[in-house]
Amino acid sequence: QVQLVESGGGLVQAGGSLRLSCAASGRTFSLYTMGWFRQAPGKEREFVAAIRWSGSSVYFADSVKGRFTISRDSAKNTVYLQMNSLKPEDTAVYYCAASSIATMAPRGMEYWGKGTLVTVSS
């Protein structure tokens, strides 16, 4: 089993920045992909960004390219999502997820954190 704990959400004005953290524990050696997803009220959960556990590749949704970056600290088993130039439409609950396979689909993720709320005011 793998446990994921997110932190770093909050309220920020449009144009501001936030950094989300996802600390992984347990059988982290089994992981292949770490991802961030988000779900706004009344909408489906959507992919935001992903990184291979090795750190070799990163992926982003078109809506966040150029504004968000994803990185990993292997010593801390922690993945970060740096969010810059935030927009009101980025408001959502952000979830960290992990999988033992190469996937970016929500249904492919085996482990999920409880989520952290990001609110961007206009």
C-alpha positions as CSV (number, residue, x, y, z in Angstrom):
1,Q,0.0,0.0,0.0
2,V,1.0,3.6,-0.6
3,Q,-0.2,6.6,1.4
4,L,-0.4,10.0,-0.1
5,V,-0.8,13.3,1.8
6,E,-1.2,16.6,0.1
7,S,-0.6,20.0,1.5
8,G,-0.2,23.6,0.3
9,G,-3.6,24.6,-0.8
10,G,-5.3,27.9,0.1
11,L,-6.7,31.1,-1.2
12,V,-4.7,33.2,-3.6
13,Q,-5.5,36.1,-5.9
14,A,-5.5,35.8,-9.7
15,G,-1.9,36.0,-11.0
16,G,-0.5,34.6,-7.8
17,S,1.3,31.4,-7.0
18,L,1.0,28.3,-4.8
19,R,3.0,25.2,-4.4
20,L,1.3,21.9,-3.6
21,S,3.2,19.0,-2.0
22,C,2.4,15.3,-2.0
23,A,4.3,13.2,0.5
24,A,4.3,9.5,-0.4
25,S,4.9,6.7,2.1
26,G,4.7,2.9,2.2
27,R,5.6,0.8,-0.8
28,T,6.9,3.7,-2.9
29,F,9.3,1.4,-4.7
30,S,6.3,0.0,-6.6
31,L,5.4,3.4,-8.1
32,Y,5.9,4.4,-11.7
33,T,3.8,7.5,-12.1
34,M,2.8,10.3,-9.8
35,G,0.1,12.7,-10.9
36,W,-2.0,15.7,-9.9
37,F,-5.7,15.9,-10.8
38,R,-8.3,18.5,-9.9
39,Q,-12.0,18.6,-9.6
40,A,-14.0,21.8,-9.7
41,P,-17.6,21.9,-8.3
42,G,-20.0,20.2,-10.7
43,K,-17.2,19.0,-13.0
44,E,-15.4,15.7,-13.5
45,R,-12.0,15.1,-12.2
46,E,-9.4,16.1,-14.7
47,F,-5.7,15.5,-15.3
48,V,-3.3,18.4,-14.4
49,A,0.2,17.1,-14.5
50,A,2.3,13.9,-14.0
51,I,5.8,12.8,-13.5
52,R,7.5,9.5,-13.7
53,W,8.7,8.3,-10.3
54,S,12.2,8.2,-11.8
55,G,11.8,11.9,-12.7
56,S,12.6,11.2,-16.3
57,S,9.5,12.6,-17.9
58,V,6.8,15.1,-17.1
59,Y,3.4,15.8,-18.6
60,F,0.9,18.6,-18.4
61,A,-2.6,19.3,-19.4
62,D,-2.9,22.0,-22.1
63,S,-4.7,24.3,-19.7
64,V,-1.7,24.5,-17.4
65,K,1.2,24.3,-19.7
66,G,3.6,27.2,-19.2
67,R,2.1,28.0,-15.8
68,F,2.5,24.9,-13.7
69,T,5.6,22.7,-13.1
70,I,5.9,19.4,-11.5
71,S,9.0,18.0,-9.7
72,R,10.1,15.3,-7.3
73,D,12.4,15.1,-4.3
74,S,13.5,11.5,-4.2
75,A,15.1,11.9,-0.8
76,K,11.8,13.0,0.7
77,N,9.5,10.9,-1.5
78,T,7.6,14.1,-2.2
79,V,6.2,15.4,-5.5
80,Y,5.5,19.1,-5.9
81,L,3.2,21.1,-8.1
82,Q,4.3,24.7,-8.6
83,M,1.4,26.7,-9.8
84,N,2.1,30.2,-11.2
85,S,-0.1,32.8,-12.9
86,L,-3.1,31.3,-11.3
87,K,-6.5,32.0,-12.8
88,P,-10.0,31.8,-11.2
89,E,-10.7,28.7,-13.4
90,D,-7.9,26.9,-11.6
91,T,-10.1,26.8,-8.5
92,A,-10.7,23.2,-7.5
93,V,-9.8,20.5,-5.1
94,Y,-6.4,19.2,-6.2
95,Y,-5.6,15.5,-5.7
96,C,-2.3,13.7,-5.7
97,A,-2.4,10.2,-7.2
98,A,0.0,7.4,-7.9
99,S,0.2,4.3,-10.1
100,S,2.5,1.4,-10.7
101,I,2.0,1.8,-14.4
102,A,2.6,4.4,-17.1
103,T,-0.8,6.2,-17.1
104,M,-2.3,9.7,-16.8
105,A,-5.9,8.5,-16.6
106,P,-7.7,8.9,-13.3
107,R,-9.0,5.3,-13.6
108,G,-5.4,4.1,-13.9
109,M,-4.4,5.6,-10.6
110,E,-4.2,3.1,-7.8
111,Y,-3.7,5.5,-4.9
112,W,-5.2,8.8,-4.1
113,G,-4.7,11.5,-1.5
114,K,-7.6,13.2,0.2
115,G,-7.2,16.4,-1.7
116,T,-6.4,20.0,-1.0
117,L,-8.5,23.0,-1.9
118,V,-7.1,25.8,-4.1
119,T,-9.3,28.9,-4.5
120,V,-8.2,31.6,-6.9
121,S,-10.1,34.9,-6.4
122,S,-10.5,37.4,-9.3
